[in-house]
Amino acid sequence: MITTENDLKPVDPEIKKARTSVPILDALARRWSTRGFDPERRISTAQLTAVAEAARWAPSANNNQPWRYIFIDREAESRPVAERALKRGNIWAKRANYLIIALYRETFDKHDKTNPLAGLELGLSLSNLMNQATAEGLAVHPMAGFEEKVLLAGLKVPADYRIPVMLALGHYHPTRDLKDWQIESEHKIRERRPLSVMVNFRGQFSDEF
Ligand SMILES: Cc1cc2nc3c(=O)[nH]c(=O)nc-3n(C[C@H](O)[C@H](O)[C@H](O)COP(=O)(O)O)c2cc1C
């Protein structure tokens, strides 16, 4: 059973830092998906711009840049739409300063053929965004648990856009307002499958994959 004091114990960043076989970029190692956000503490304009700039400079085939973002702060008229779209398991995200809607355009900008790589390219841009947010000292958490239809209709998004992910962005703050398993998960070390089942350095498909 978790005590009240423990609920509010801030997470030790060293616990959440990735355990790697060799050092990797600090932001990559330190990014983690918290469910604890400070509803009051604001993000500076410089930080917000840096986060958006990092997303902007991702690579894409033919430099098509299919990613788009809608940043929704707590005062935005569209905030109730974004909060309504969240599935029950993600209501913790309502405390975040920003809910970010990540969209990609299914068709190319120059002609209306489908771009089969658009979702992948949004993912590259999102990765930049999340790592820059971490480097800025911010907390960021991607979510697929939301009703896309609610966002598409509520934000009046044109037909050739998709929204695979929303993000919560803000300053980390421990909160009691989570389920017990979520509080426990905040303090757990982060895990990944070992390198050996993910990569083969000898140019072959591996039986261990
Ligand atoms: C595309 C995507 C969708 C996700 N959707 C949710 C979600 O709906 N709710 C949630 O709590 N976490 C969600 N996550 C966070 C993952 O659970 C988390 O990244 C994973 O457990 C690894 O933990 P870490 O990010 O702290 O390394 C999502 C992550 C990604 C990349």
The ligand as an SDF file (V2000), in Angstrom:
LIG
                    3D

 31 33  0  0  0  0  0  0  0  0999 V2000
    2.7180    6.3110  -29.8140 C   0  0  0  0  0  0  0  0  0  0  0  0
    2.6710    6.2380  -28.3070 C   0  0  0  0  0  0  0  0  0  0  0  0
    1.4490    6.1720  -27.6750 C   0  0  0  0  0  0  0  0  0  0  0  0
    1.3790    6.1370  -26.2680 C   0  0  0  0  0  0  0  0  0  0  0  0
    0.1500    6.1870  -25.6660 N   0  0  0  0  0  0  0  0  0  0  0  0
    0.0710    6.3030  -24.3220 C   0  0  0  0  0  0  0  0  0  0  0  0
   -1.1830    6.4920  -23.6850 C   0  0  0  0  0  0  0  0  0  0  0  0
   -2.2320    6.6010  -24.3260 O   0  0  0  0  0  0  0  0  0  0  0  0
   -1.1870    6.6000  -22.3360 N   0  0  0  0  0  0  0  0  0  0  0  0
   -0.0560    6.5190  -21.5810 C   0  0  0  0  0  0  0  0  0  0  0  0
   -0.1250    6.6220  -20.3610 O   0  0  0  0  0  0  0  0  0  0  0  0
    1.1630    6.3600  -22.1650 N   0  0  0  0  0  0  0  0  0  0  0  0
    1.2540    6.2550  -23.5090 C   0  0  0  0  0  0  0  0  0  0  0  0
    2.4920    6.1400  -24.1200 N   0  0  0  0  0  0  0  0  0  0  0  0
    3.7240    6.1320  -23.3030 C   0  0  0  0  0  0  0  0  0  0  0  0
    4.3670    4.7410  -23.2520 C   0  0  0  0  0  0  0  0  0  0  0  0
    3.6360    3.9090  -22.3830 O   0  0  0  0  0  0  0  0  0  0  0  0
    5.8350    4.8860  -22.7960 C   0  0  0  0  0  0  0  0  0  0  0  0
    6.5440    5.6210  -23.7680 O   0  0  0  0  0  0  0  0  0  0  0  0
    6.5310    3.5220  -22.6020 C   0  0  0  0  0  0  0  0  0  0  0  0
    5.9380    2.8140  -21.5510 O   0  0  0  0  0  0  0  0  0  0  0  0
    8.0220    3.6630  -22.3170 C   0  0  0  0  0  0  0  0  0  0  0  0
    8.2230    4.4870  -21.1900 O   0  0  0  0  0  0  0  0  0  0  0  0
    9.1620    5.7830  -21.2710 P   0  0  0  0  0  0  0  0  0  0  0  0
    8.5360    6.7060  -22.2980 O   0  0  0  0  0  0  0  0  0  0  0  0
    9.1050    6.3760  -19.8830 O   0  0  0  0  0  0  0  0  0  0  0  0
   10.5200    5.3280  -21.6720 O   0  0  0  0  0  0  0  0  0  0  0  0
    2.5780    6.1330  -25.5050 C   0  0  0  0  0  0  0  0  0  0  0  0
    3.8030    6.1890  -26.1720 C   0  0  0  0  0  0  0  0  0  0  0  0
    3.8580    6.2580  -27.5480 C   0  0  0  0  0  0  0  0  0  0  0  0
    5.2090    6.3760  -28.2360 C   0  0  0  0  0  0  0  0  0  0  0  0
  1  2  1  0
  2  3  1  0
  2 30  2  0
  3  4  2  0
  4  5  1  0
  4 28  1  0
  5  6  2  0
  6  7  1  0
  6 13  1  0
  7  8  2  0
  7  9  1  0
  9 10  1  0
 10 11  2  0
 10 12  1  0
 12 13  2  0
 13 14  1  0
 14 15  1  0
 14 28  1  0
 15 16  1  0
 16 17  1  0
 16 18  1  0
 18 19  1  0
 18 20  1  0
 20 21  1  0
 20 22  1  0
 22 23  1  0
 23 24  1  0
 24 25  2  0
 24 26  1  0
 24 27  1  0
 28 29  2  0
 29 30  1  0
 30 31  1  0
M  END
$$$$
